[in-house]
């Protein structure tokens, strides 16, 4: 039996990581968002944008631009992290090309 969700849940935490987005099967693309959960339920510790992947299949590690520090670091995600896959479209205006 599972406990009911707490009231007033932060909308950013509604995307609970599915089993396939954690551990060795985590896959990301440049532009996706990575979220690292805090130590208390519903608390986001860090969020960042994936700005680089090192493997063609999108597996870790990732280069992440962290919102809180405005720095890019090499990140090996742990079980407290998950990926928000954002819509990726090709921009005809030359952005990103």
Buried (B, 14 or more C-beta within 10 A) or exposed (E): EEEEEEEEEEEEBEBEBEEEBBEEEBBBEBBBBBBBBEEEEEEEEBBBBBEEBEEEEBBBBBBBBBEEEEEBEEBEBEEBBBBBBEEEEEEEEEEEE
